[in-house]
Amino acid sequence: MHRITLTLALVALIAAGCTVGTHGRQEVRRLPVTEYVSKMKAGWIGQMAGVGWGAPTEFKFKGKIIPEDRMPKWKPGTINQFRQDDIYVEMTFLRTLEVYGLDCSIRQAGIDFAKSGYRLWHANNAGRTNLRKGIAPPDSGHPQFNKHADDIDYQIEADYAGLIAPGMPNLVIRLGEKFGRLMNYGDGVYAGQFVGGMYAEAFFENDMVKIVEAGLRCIPPQSQYAECIRDVLKWYQANPDDWPKTWNLIEEKYHKNPAYTHGLCSKPGGEGAFSIDAKLNGAYIIMGLLYGKGDPDQTIIISTRCGQDSDCNPSNAGGVLFTTMGFEKIPDRFKSALDPEGKFSHTPYNFPALIEVSKKLVRQAVEKAGGKIEIDNTGQEVFVIPVTEPKPTKLEHVGKPGPIANSKFTDEEMERIKAPAPSGGKSAAKIDISKAVATVAPGWKVANCGADMDPGLRREWGGRKNVLVTHPLSRTTGCTLSKKVEVPAGKKTHLRLVVAHDPRGDWTLIVKAGGVQLARQKISKSTAKDGWTDVTVNLSPMAGKTVNLELLNQADGWLWEAGFWAEIRIASE
């Protein structure tokens, strides 16, 4: 029996374009990079389709199944969901990972989330408010400070984790511990780890029961969230063709029963009673996945018709299902009207940029997981991903929380939080990075520093310690560092700069004295040595004079225009 099961599983994986094998003694899964990209793109489309289709019903039906005739009709243009909090919040997390890497700290994650400019609700809003008050993570999501700690929020946003971690459940778990704890605790965190775990498995598996079980292995089995998922699986097996019957069983235990619906935010209730509890809404996600039986319309419709947060839940369900399908197999009505130039609100991403950052991060993830990228006999790249057993984090319960961490942001971190969030586009917001400038270049002043790309001090960047980061205020107004300098008479004096650019962009360095341009140089891959450029400007012609030196970080194309300064020094001999 076990041999038959294993053989069938291998056949299913091969049919999906993926393979299982061994590398040495380590069992691995092989995923062609083109297959990954197709499925990852589909996952993002599925989220957008689900949230857009269900949006008109959100919280209009509570403790009640949405009547079939009240279900909105799908229109191709509905796919363009660029202003949905159910989509753009997780892009803040992607941006943090893109800028700071997969090993970024939870504190950096908290700073970036605190700086976000979009509207938030419930656990997200409470968590961000805590962060802005100086309550650093993980305390920002602790029930002592956050009365929405077991709400749906990280569950909504965890799709990104699985989409950049195919077959890597432990990375999904770690990302949940980093980003989920900004606003959630206990079941609220497990909910996102469960969703991310389903996505990670969806790259290799089409059987929805197995995908749900894979997500289940990512969370503590003793948690109430895990109990809820096991219940829904059991009720589905008992009633595989009667989803309203299972819905009623869910309602009785996870909405009406006070032992499972806690008094933080969502209280026990019935018809008409609001609930944003992670367990109840999580059950509605897998209702669509299980009873939709692989049909994209029915998957989204059933998750929506379950009610409550009826745009978030079909977004998760649609994303997981579409990931199993791949972009090419998605019905054209879900992608024909996609606007590739549409910008996700308060992020630097349109759809093509979102795909590119996902492609970048997955490569880092594969390497970090001990995998590699091979070239197959057709010349195509293939991800070779070690098979690992998920290791869930410790059990927590919002009703009996553990002690707080007494985590507070430093004064320097609070200065960074006060800055507006990066927009990735036209920047009209200035940021004061005077303290950072004083650390790297004492005596220099800063003006017109834009808020994009998180300017300030990097304790380490590009192999250098204490690096100053600046950004132009706009396409035409550069960030300016200035200082009045007495150039000594009878000596040779020069200005020495060590600067770098973001690997994805470039900028123009301009040096002026008394308003007169002394030097102009593009800082890019072509001018940088090992990522850094040494620039020396002769100040000797101004010997005996006091001049106002200006160093400009000027935009050059308006794409990743940050200037990185490791040294600003004036020397005479």
JOGI-V280944 format. One record per residue. NEAR is the number of other ideal C-beta (glycine too) atoms within 10 Angstrom. D_CENTER is the distance of its C-alpha to the mean C-alpha in Angstrom with 2 decimals. Layout:
# JOGI-V280944
near=(NEAR:NEAR)
d_center=(D_CENTER:D_CENTER)
This chain:
# JOGI-V280944
near=(5:6:7:8:9:11:10:11:15:13:10:15:18:11:9:19:17:23:16:16:12:9:16:6:5:13:12:20:20:21:26:17:18:13:20:27:16:20:26:24:24:28:29:21:23:30:29:28:30:34:29:26:28:28:19:14:20:17:13:12:19:17:17:17:16:19:9:8:5:13:18:15:6:18:11:13:11:19:22:15:22:17:14:21:20:27:26:20:26:23:23:24:23:22:21:21:26:20:15:17:12:18:10:17:12:17:16:19:23:32:23:25:25:28:21:21:14:18:11:17:12:22:31:26:15:23:34:22:16:22:29:17:15:16:25:24:29:20:21:31:28:25:23:12:17:30:15:26:31:32:31:32:33:32:32:31:29:28:27:30:33:33:30:29:28:28:29:31:26:17:23:29:27:19:25:27:14:24:31:32:26:30:33:36:30:26:29:32:31:35:34:35:30:32:30:31:32:34:30:30:26:31:28:27:21:15:15:25:14:16:25:23:17:23:32:21:17:28:25:18:11:10:21:23:27:22:16:24:24:14:18:25:17:12:22:21:11:11:16:12:8:13:21:14:12:24:23:14:17:20:22:12:19:26:25:15:11:10:10:20:22:21:11:19:20:24:14:17:16:12:12:9:16:14:25:22:31:32:31:25:26:26:27:26:32:30:25:28:27:23:24:23:12:13:13:24:15:15:28:29:23:27:31:30:25:31:26:26:27:28:23:28:33:34:31:34:33:34:29:29:31:30:30:25:21:21:19:9:12:19:13:8:15:26:19:10:13:14:12:9:8:16:18:23:18:20:26:21:21:17:22:10:16:21:17:14:19:21:15:15:19:22:16:16:23:25:13:15:20:14:22:14:12:13:9:11:5:7:6:12:14:20:27:19:27:16:16:15:7:18:11:22:17:6:14:21:17:24:13:8:14:13:7:13:13:8:16:12:22:11:8:12:19:17:18:22:19:12:21:17:20:27:18:20:11:12:24:11:16:18:27:15:25:13:13:25:24:15:16:20:20:9:11:19:14:23:14:17:29:28:21:25:22:22:27:24:19:19:8:9:17:16:11:16:10:15:24:27:23:30:27:27:24:15:15:9:17:28:27:21:25:15:17:10:19:13:20:14:9:8:13:12:20:14:21:13:22:16:25:24:26:19:11:12:18:20:31:19:24:17:19:18:20:12:8:10:11:18:16:12:16:15:26:14:10:8:15:18:8:8:14:19:20:12:17:10:18:12:23:13:10:18:15:10:14:10:18:12:22:21:27:23:32:20:23:19:11:17:13:17:28:23:27:23:24:20:17:21:10:17:12:13:6)
d_center=(41.68:38.87:39.75:39.62:36.18:34.81:36.45:35.01:31.48:32.00:33.44:30.46:28.01:30.31:30.60:26.84:26.97:25.75:28.07:28.56:30.76:31.37:30.91:33.67:33.53:29.80:28.89:26.25:24.64:24.79:22.45:23.51:20.84:22.01:21.64:18.05:17.23:19.24:17.63:14.00:15.10:16.91:14.05:12.30:15.87:16.59:13.95:15.37:18.84:18.63:17.37:19.79:22.69:22.45:21.71:25.46:26.07:23.41:25.37:28.64:29.68:29.49:31.29:32.58:31.90:31.39:34.61:34.34:35.83:33.23:30.36:29.23:30.07:27.50:27.77:26.12:24.94:22.91:20.12:19.11:16.71:15.19:15.84:14.51:12.54:11.87:9.78:8.65:7.27:4.02:4.25:5.08:2.70:2.97:6.12:6.98:6.99:8.83:11.18:11.89:11.44:10.71:13.37:12.04:13.66:12.75:14.72:12.71:9.55:12.12:13.58:10.68:10.07:13.88:14.24:12.37:15.17:14.61:16.69:15.68:17.79:18.73:16.65:13.82:16.69:18.66:15.98:15.28:19.07:19.65:17.44:19.34:22.52:21.88:21.05:18.54:16.34:17.19:19.95:17.81:17.20:20.72:23.23:25.61:23.47:21.29:23.48:20.70:19.32:19.84:18.63:16.32:13.24:10.80:12.55:11.56:7.78:7.87:8.58:5.66:7.21:10.57:10.11:9.60:12.10:15.20:17.93:16.18:16.11:16.36:13.12:11.56:13.78:12.96:9.19:10.56:13.03:10.76:8.21:10.56:13.40:12.40:13.97:15.46:18.18:20.09:19.79:16.88:14.82:16.68:15.88:12.17:13.38:15.98:13.91:11.67:15.09:16.59:14.24:14.92:18.57:18.65:18.77:22.11:23.58:24.85:26.61:24.69:26.52:25.47:21.80:22.02:23.94:21.36:18.71:21.53:22.13:18.75:19.91:23.16:25.97:27.80:25.15:26.01:22.83:24.06:27.49:26.32:24.76:27.96:30.05:28.50:29.01:32.58:33.32:32.02:34.35:37.17:36.53:34.85:36.15:36.07:32.64:34.18:36.03:32.90:31.30:34.34:34.06:30.45:31.67:34.52:32.64:29.14:30.04:33.67:34.02:33.46:32.91:29.54:28.56:28.29:29.26:26.19:25.15:26.16:29.82:32.02:33.34:34.40:34.79:33.44:31.53:27.92:25.33:21.61:21.95:19.31:22.15:23.99:21.15:19.81:23.36:23.20:20.27:22.42:25.49:24.26:23.31:26.65:29.01:27.54:28.86:26.75:27.64:24.70:26.69:27.89:24.58:23.04:26.39:26.99:23.60:24.27:27.89:27.15:26.42:24.71:21.05:22.03:19.28:16.26:18.19:19.25:15.78:14.73:18.18:18.23:15.02:16.48:19.90:19.08:17.32:20.71:22.51:21.01:20.88:24.63:25.66:23.84:26.66:27.04:26.94:23.17:22.50:25.70:24.85:21.25:21.19:19.56:19.87:18.24:15.62:12.71:13.82:12.93:10.64:12.18:11.51:14.16:14.21:15.70:13.32:10.31:12.48:13.37:10.13:9.59:13.26:12.99:10.52:12.51:15.61:14.59:13.73:17.13:18.95:17.61:18.62:22.07:22.04:23.11:23.46:26.98:29.01:30.88:34.44:33.40:31.52:28.06:25.14:24.27:21.60:23.60:21.54:23.38:23.78:22.91:23.64:20.83:21.46:20.37:20.22:23.13:24.35:23.89:25.20:24.66:28.43:29.25:26.45:26.86:27.52:25.14:24.06:25.60:22.59:22.99:21.51:24.05:25.71:23.98:20.50:21.69:22.86:19.43:18.03:20.87:19.65:18.15:14.56:14.33:15.15:15.33:18.68:21.88:21.68:24.37:23.03:24.63:23.53:26.09:25.52:29.19:28.67:26.58:29.28:31.98:30.55:30.49:33.34:35.62:37.70:35.44:34.10:31.03:30.91:28.68:25.41:22.56:19.32:17.03:15.30:15.91:19.65:21.59:22.53:20.92:22.96:22.52:21.34:22.92:25.42:26.75:26.86:26.35:24.96:24.93:22.28:23.46:22.45:24.91:25.24:25.60:26.76:30.27:30.03:29.13:28.20:31.53:32.58:36.29:39.19:42.96:44.58:48.27:49.01:51.97:55.23:56.75:53.57:51.04:47.63:44.33:40.69:38.32:34.61:32.01:28.94:25.99:23.45:19.81:20.07:18.73:21.21:24.49:26.50:30.14:31.85:34.91:37.45:40.09:43.10:44.89:43.00:44.24:41.78:42.44:39.66:36.95:34.69:31.58:29.03:27.49:27.53:31.20:32.23:30.12:31.54:29.11:26.48:28.80:31.68:34.83:36.49:39.97:41.73:45.44:46.43:50.10:51.47:50.57:52.47:54.13:51.87:49.08:46.24:42.88:40.32:37.13:34.15:31.89:28.32:28.94:26.56:27.42:25.78:22.87:20.12:18.42:21.59:21.02:24.14:24.19:27.51:28.79:32.39:34.45:38.08:41.55:44.39:48.14:50.88)
